[in-house]
Amino acid sequence: MLPKPADIMALRANKNDSYIIFCDYFLSQVVGRNDWKKRRHVEVISSLATVSDEAFAILLLMNSWDMWIEMVDEDEAVKKGKSGEQQQGQVGGRKHTTTKWTQSGAGTRKYGGWKEEGLKMFNLLAKKIMQGPC
């Protein structure tokens, strides 16, 4: 079961095991999956990932969460035969939600396509991670 973003934001308080799931499936992808698998049971997170790594992984998750949930819901609807007619540029008869803080053409823009709000959120996340769980 996917953890809820609010539970992940509780950070290392690990509410509903959400932070363990986040680390194994998301943070590990940012820092390198193979190294993570070898060292995760014998080292603390801070020796495997920097504050920036953690903040970036959470930012990526928050940025695309709504779009991913919509895609999962759409896939389930298609499997159950409840999807509407597919139209050009749309899936299941509706246009998908986009990401929160990234722009199309990301490689051609200043800051790699991140909107200013996304950069601010990254800084807020990094600050929260440095402060530790409440």
N, C-alpha and C positions, 0 to 999 in steps of 0.2 A: 504494500500500500504506500502510495506517495505521501511523504510528510507534508503538512500544511506550511506555507511560508511563515506564518506567525510562530509556529513551533520552531522552525529553523532559526528565526530571529532571536529566539531565547538563547541562541548560541550554545556554549558548552554546558549549559544547564541540562541539555539533552532531553528536553520535554518530549515524551512519547517516543523515545529513541530516534527522534528526527535528526539530531545532529550526527549520530553514527551513520545513518542512512545517507545524509548529505555528504559526509566525508568520503564514504566508500564509493558513492556513485558520481559525485560532482567535483569535490575538491581533489580527489585522486586524478581526475582528468586534467586538471590545471597543473598539478605538480609532477605528473608522470605516473601512470597506472602501475607499471612493473615495479618501480622503486617503492611505491606506496604499499603494494601487496607484500613485499619482502619485509618492510620495516614497521608497518602499522601496529603490530602487536607488541613490539619491544621498545618503541620510542614514543615520546609525547608529540602531539600534533605540531607544536611550535618548532620541533627539530625537523619536521617533514615539510612544513609549509610556512611561508612568511605571512604577516598580517595582510600584505597586498594580495597574496595568493588567495587567502580566505575571503577577503573583501571582493575580489574579482569573481570568484566562483559564486558567491551569493548574488552579486550584481547580475551575472549572466542568468542565474535562475530566476530572479525577480523580473528581469527584462523580458523573458520569453514565457513565463509561467502561464499567463492567460491564453496565449496562442497554443501552447502544448496541450493544455486541458481541453481547449476547443477541438483540437485535432483528435485527441483520444475519444472525446464524446462523439465526434463525427464518425470515426472508425467503428465505434460500437453501434451507432445508428445504422451504418451501412451493413454491418454484419446481421443486424436484426431486420433489415429490409425496410427501415423507416426513413431513409434519406430521400430528399426531394430530387428533382431532375438536376443533373449536373449541367451547369452553364459555363461558358468560356471564362477562365480566370477565377472560377469559384468551385468549391467543393460542396456537394450536397445542396446546391441552390442558394448558398449564401457566401459572402466574402468572408474570409478568415480574419480574425483579429491580428493586428500587427504587433511588433515588439514595442515596448514602452520608450526606450531611450536610444535605439539605434536607427539609423537612416539607411535607405537603399543607396547603393553605390558606395558602400562603406570604405572601400579601398581608395577611393578618389577624394576623400574629404579630410579636412583638418581633424585631428584626434581620431582618425580611423572610423568615422561615421557615428561616433557617440555624440548625442545631444548634450548641451550644457547641463541639463537636469540629471543626466546619467553620470556625468563627472562629479557633480555635487553629491549624488547618492553614494558613489564610490568612496568619497572622502568621509561621509557620515558613517558608512559601514566600517571603514578602517578605524575610525575613532572609537566606535562602539566595541569593536573587537579588542582594541588595546585596553579599554576600560574593563573588559571581562564581563561575565554574566552578573546580572543584578541580584 
